[in-house]
Amino acid sequence: MSYLTNPFAVPTPPGAEPTGAAAPVQTQPAQRQPSAIAPDHDGDDSSSEPGPAARAPRQHREQQHSPGALPTQASAPDATGHPGETPNAAAPEEAAETPESPGVPEGSETGAEPDSVAGAGEAEAEANPPAIPLTAPRDGVPEVVQEEHALMAAAQALRAGTGPLAVDAERASGYRYGQRAYLVQLRREGAGTWLIDPVGCPDLSPISEATADVEWILHAATQDLPCLREVGMVPHSLFDTELGARLAGLPRVGLAAVIEHYLGYSLAKEHSAVDWSTRPLPEPWLRYATLDVELLAELREATREDLARQGKLEWALEEFAALTHFSGPPVRVDPWRRTSGLHKMRSRRAIAVIRELWYARDDIARQRDISPGRILPDATLLAIGQATPSTPEQLTKVSTQKAVRRHQREWLAAVQRAAELPEEQLPVTSLPSDGPPPQRAWADRDPIAAARLTQARAELMQFAEDRHVPVENLLTPDLLRRVLWNPPGTDEAVIDTALQAGGARAWQRGIAAPIIARACRDHA
């Protein structure tokens, strides 16, 4: 595959004289030809207060990369959610209504900039040159592994490689029921990139066994680890570039933003929300999937250097070690309570109707392997629950959606089951909480506890601001409230024990325990 743009060449800085012909791009011929299969995701692009890394010029490309070639892959360190997205298209039967795209505001006319402003802009542009588009993998797009013999060849190649293993997975969030992987991308120095189809190869444990002593590199690991575990891939050590960037204080931590910040390349994300269960996967999707792991090794090295420079590397290594045990979020009690608009149902009987409709929709979605929201959106469930129809005619007056007519027997049966429930079997309006009351009620319920919380939060926020790290990464808000509402004592060691029982890591306890103990002593 030829490059549309050379993604690995370093542009001549503005004002600099060219020194001669650029070195040729160092590429290896693709050993596997393109096939037709393809990708989905990226870390959540959330924000935090920008730190030194966020404000520093993009120098890693110029300092670390030789012209025309990527740097050598770094060796493994000495130690250590895809949220469903709105799909691009839907079958007419299951498609839910989607809001119109927000309009693009018209640009306003501006006059010429003052010389001082223009000069500042030129200086900034020179310090931060435009990102280089990354349009094609250096080795081309590999053939997708779909059979057992090819999987064993991939395992052998990856075992013989060197350095850490870049890992990514693509799911069909918003299209299919569940969060299974539909494509797994792997890259390791000396082994190249491998795209594996978990539908054709549902057991990827040979890959896990071949790389058992190898550090994995993932971006937003909590999104991919559960679906990778389902296919037999479990890491023994890992480096999460999304979490690392968050701890380093970057204001945006999506994969494209972090690659641009540290390495100076722009990575297109136009295929992040496609239906990865599609077969065959189109070649542009496969190219996108290949590029998702193309620079993870270089990104890991740059992120690690930044964390070490800020004195945060040990924090990150503790977090990464904890992630190796992550198997997914805890199972929710009464998952139907997440139905949008449930608060509008005032009576226990009305809530029971929504519960029965939710489980009916979930059963249909599971049987057809379709995302529940594509069967019926929550708004339609709510409308049926409010109308409580008892006949097909009454049901069609609520909604004319095809899925309402197609599965009318299930919807009417759900409404009927709720109507026949004895009073003592109706769900409660809300589940009892095992934690402290909402923060807004603290001042009335326990003013001293409220004062403890105010003081501790202020100190933690100041620490977070000074060290350029999101305050929620220092300690989860829920654990902070639990300890401060009913503190086990005022001694720092006792507070440390309570934080450890709540899941706080050693580095978090070292920061939070003295702050919490002081607040408890000041407001005993």
N, C-alpha and C positions, 0 to 999 in steps of 0.2 A: 504494500500500500504506500503510495507516495504521500508526502506531507503537503497539506494545503498551505500551512504556515510552518516554518521550522520552529517547533515549540521548545527546543532546547538551546537555541543560540542566544547569546547575550547581546543585546543591542549596544551600539556604540553610544556612550553617554553624550548628551547634548553638548556641542561645542568641541568635542574631542576629534582629533584627526585620525582617520583609519590607519592602522599600522600594518596592513597587509591583508591578504586573503584570509577569510575565517577558516578555522580548522573544520574539516568535514564532520558531519554528524556521525557519531559512533553508534552504529546500530548493528544488531545481529539479525540475520535473515530469519523470518518467521518459519518455524519448522512445521507448523500446522496451518492448513488453509482455512479461510473463513467458512463458516457454516451458517445456518439460519436458525438461531434461537435467541434471548436477551434480558435488562435490569430494573431498581427502585430506590434509593434513599440517600440519606445524608443526615448528619446531625442537626439537631434543632438549632436554628440560628438565633439563640437568645442573647441577651445583652447583659453586660455587667459594667461597672465603672472601669473605664480604660486605664490600664496601668502602663508601666514603662514600655512593655512589649508592644502595646497598642499604639504608642506614640512614636516608637522608634522607626527610622527609615527602613525600607525594605532592602537590606543589604546582604542577606544570606545568599541570594543568587549571585551577586557580584563577587562576594568574598569566597564562596565555597565552590561555585561551579566554574569549570574551565570552559571557554567558548566552544560551543558545538557539542558539549557532552555533559551528561549528568554526573554528579560526584559518585565516588564509589560507595556502595552500601555500607552502612555502619554495622558493627557487630552488636550482638545482643547486650543489654545492660547487665551489670553484675548483680542486680537484684530487681526485684520489684518491690420519649422512649417519645420501628417506623410507625411513629404514630400514623395511623391511617390518614391518607390524604384524599382530597376530593378527586375522583378519577376524571380522566379527560372525556370519556364517553360512556354511555350506558345503553344496554338494550332497552327498547321502548317500554317493555313490561316492568322492568325493575327500576328504571331511572327515577331518581328523586329530583325534585326541583332544586335548582342551584341558583344562587343570587347572581345578578348580572355583574360583570367585571366592573370595578370602579372606573369612572372616567379619568382620563389623563388630563390634568389641568393644563390650560394653555400657558405657554411661556409668556413672560412679560418682557417688554422692550426695555433695554438698558442702554445707558450711554457709555462712552468710553471710560475705562478705568483710569484712575490717577496713576502716575508713573510709579509711585511707591507701592501701590497695590499690585500693579502688573509685575514689578520686580520681585515682590514677595511670592507671587504665584509662580514665576519662572524658577525661583530658587527651590520652591517646594516640588515642582515638577522634576527638577534635576535630582533632588534627593530621593524622590519616589517615582522612578520612571514607570511608564504605563506597563501594565501586566502583559505578558506574552501569552497569546491564546494557545492553549494545549488542545490540538485538534485531532491528533492521531497517535496511537501507541508507538513507541520506538521500534518494537518488533512486529508490528502489525496486529491484526485481530486473530486470536487463535481459534482453532476449531473447538466446538463445544463437546465436552466428554459426556457421552450418553450411554456407554456400555462398560461392562465390568472390566474387560481387558484394558481398555483405555484408562480406566480409573487406576488400575494397578500401575500402569506406566507413569501416570501423574504422581502417584505416591513415591515411586522409585526416584523420579526426577527431583521431587521436592526434598526427599531424604538426602540426596547428593548435593543439594544446594548449600549456600552459606548465608550466615546472617539471619535476621528475623524473618518471619513469614507475614506478609501483608494479607489480610483477610477481609472480605466483604460479602454481604449476602443481599439479595433482592427478593422482596416479597410482593404479594398482590394485595396490599392493604386497600380496603375499600372496594375490592372486587370479589375476593374469595372469602369463604368462612375461615376464620382462624388466621394465624400469622406464620404459616409454614414458609420455608425458603423455596424459591423457584429457580434461583441461580446462585451459585457460590463462586466467587472470584478469589484466586490465590496467586501470589507472586513472591518469588524468592530469588535472590541473586544466584546466578548460575543455573537456575531452573526455568526462568522465564515466567510468563503468565499462563495460568490455566483457568478455564471456565468450565464449571461442572454443573450438569443438570441433575438436581436431586430427584426429579421425577423419574428419569431413566436409571439413576444410581441412588436409590434411597438410603443406602448405608455408606456413609463416608468415613467410617471408623478406620479404614486403611490409611487415610490421609492423617488422621489424628495420631495413629500409632507411628507413622513414619516421621512425624514432626513432634514427638512427645517431649523432647528436651529443647524445643525451639520456642522462643518468645513470639507471640502473635502481636501484630499491630492492627488495631481496629480504630475506626472513628465512630464515636457514640456506641460503645460496646454493648450497653444494656439493650439497644435495639436489636442487635444481631445474635447475641449469645443464646437466647432461648431457642430460636429456630435452628441454630447450628447444633445445639445440644440434641435436638430432636433427630438430627440425621447422624449423630454419633461423633460430632466434633466438639471436644472439650479442651480448653487451653490449660496449661500448667503455669504459664506466666504470660502476661500481656502488657501492652502499652496502648493506652487510649488517647489518641491525639486530640479528640474533642475535649475530654476532661482535662488533659494537660493544658490545652489552650485556655480553658476556663480558669484554671488555677493560675495561669500566667497573666491573667487580667485582660485578655483580648475582648473587645467589645462585641464581636460577632464570632461565633464558634462553629458555624456550618463548615463542611469540608471545603467548599469552594473559597470561602472567605479566609480560612486558615492557610490554605495553600497559597493564596495570593499574598497574604501578609508575610509569611515566612520565606516562600520560594519565588514569588514574583510571577507566577503563572496564573492565568485565568482558566477556570474549568467550567465548561457549560453544564448546566443541571436540568436541561429541558426534558429529559426522560425520567425524572425522579418519581413521577406519579403515574407511570403507565402500568398496564396490566401485565405483570411479569409471568402470569400463567399462560400467556399467549404462546402458541406453538404453530409454526416455527417462529422464533424470535428474530425480528428484523436486524439486518446488519448494523444500522445506526445505533440500535439499542445495545448491541454487543460491543460496539466501539466505546460507547458511554460506560458500560460496565467494566471494560478493560482499563479505561482511564481512571476509574475510581480507586484502583490499587496501584496505578503506575508510579505515583510519587509518595506512597505512604512511608516507605523506608527513609527517604530523604526528609519527609515531614517529621517523622519520629525523631531524627537526629537534631533537626533545628529546634523542635519543641523542647527536647531534653536539654539542649544547651541553654535555652532561655530560662527554663525552670531552675537549672543549676546556678545560673548567673543571679537569679533573684532569691536564691536560698530556699526554694520551694520543692526541690527535687525529691527530698525524703517524704514530703507530704504526698506527692503524686505517686511515689512507689508504694506507699501504704494503701492508697486508694486502689491502685491497679491490682495489688495482691488480693484485696477484698473482692474485686470484681471476678476473680477466677472462680469464686463460689456462687456467682449470681446465676440463677436458673429462671428468673422471671419475677414479675410483681406478685405479691400475695393474692391468693384467690379472694375475690370480693364476696362478702355476705350479701345476699339479695342483689345480684347485679342489675336486676330490672329497675332498681331505684335510681339508676342513672338516666332513665328515660327523660328526655328534655320536656319540661313543662309539667312534670309530675306534681309540683307544688300547687298546681291549679285544681287538683282533685282534692276536695275538702273532706269527704267522708271515707271511712274505712272500706265501705262497699265499693265506692268508685275506684279506690286504690287497688282493690282486689281485681277489678275488671282490667285495669292496666297490666297488672301482674300476669293474668291469664293470657292476655293478648300478646304480651312480650314473650312468654314461653312458647306460644303457638308460632309466632314469627321465627323464633330461634330454632324450633324444630324444623320448620320449612327450609330455613337458610342452611342448616346443617345437612339436611338430606340432599339439597340441590347444590351444595358447595358454593353459595353466593353470600356475599356480605349482607347481614340482616337489614341494613339501611337501604339496600337495593331491592329488597322485597317490599318493604313499606317504610317510609320515613316515620320518625317519632311523631310528627305532627298529625299524621293520619291515624296512628294508634290512639293518640289523645282524642281526636275527633270521634272515633268509634266508641271509645270509652265514655265520652260525655253523652253521646246519643243513645247508648245501650240498645241497639236495634235487636229485634227478635225475629225478623223475617228478611228474606233476600231483598224485597222491595225497599224496606227501611234502610238496609245496609247500602244499597246503591245510591240512596239519597244523600248519604254521608260523603261518599267519594265514588267517582267513576273510574278510578285507576284500574288498570287491567288486573293487577294482582289482587285487588279487593274482590273482583268478580271471580277470578280463577280459584281463589281459596276461600270463597265465602262460607263454605261449610265449617272450616277451621275457625274463622273469626266469630261466627255465630255460636259455635260450640263453646268458645272461650268465654263469651259474654254470658252464656247460660250457666256455665260452671260457677262463675263468680256470683251470679244471682242466687244460686242454690246453696252457697256456703252457709253453714251455721254461724251465728254471730261470734262465737268464741274462736272460730278458725280464720276470721278476717285478719289481714295484716295490720300491724300498728302503723300509725301515721308516720312515725320516725323511729329509727333504731336508737336504743340507749347508748350513750357514749361511755367508754371506759377511761376517757381522758378528762382533763380539766375543762371548765366551761369556756365558751367563746371569750376571746380577749376583751371584747367590748363590755362584758359583764363583770370583769374582775374588780373594777373600782367599787362597784356596789356590793359584790359578794365578799371580797376580802381586800380592803384597801392596802394592807401591808404587802400582800402577795403582788398586787398591782405595782407597788413601788419597787419591789425586787425586780420585777420584769422590766420596768421602765429603765432602771439603772443598768441591768445586765445587757439589755438590748442596745442601749446607747454605747456602752463600752465595746461590745462586739462589732457594732457598726463602725465605730471609730477605728478599731483595729483593721477591719476589712478595707476601709478607705485608705488607711496608711499603707497597707500591704498590697493593695490593688487585687483583691480577691473577692468574689461574691460572698456576701455574708452567709447565705444559706449553705455554702460549702464548708464554712467553719463549724456549723452545727445545725441540724435540722430544726426548724421552728417548733415542730411538735415536741421533740425531746427537750428543748429549752423550756417550753411551757410546763411540761410534765414535772420536771425537776424543781422548778421554781414555785409551782402551785403548792406542792407538798414536799418541801425539801427534807432530805434524810438527816440533815444536820448542817452545821456551819463550817465543819472542818474540810479542808481541801481534799484530803484523801478519801473522805466519805463521799464527797461530790464526785470525785474521779471514778469511784466504784459504781455509783449510780449511772454515770454517763456511759461507762463501759457496758453495763447491763443493757443500756438502751441502744447499743450498737455503734457508739462513737469510737473512732480510731484513736490511737495513742497521740498522734499529732494534734487532733482536734481537742482531746482532753487536756493536753498541755496548755492550750490557749484558753479554752473555755472554763476549765475547773477553777482557776484562781479568780476569774471574773465573777462566776456564779457564787463562789464561796464568799467573796467580798460583799456582794449584794445581799446574801443571806445574813451575814453578820451585821450589816448596816440597817437591815430591816427585819430583825428577828421577831 
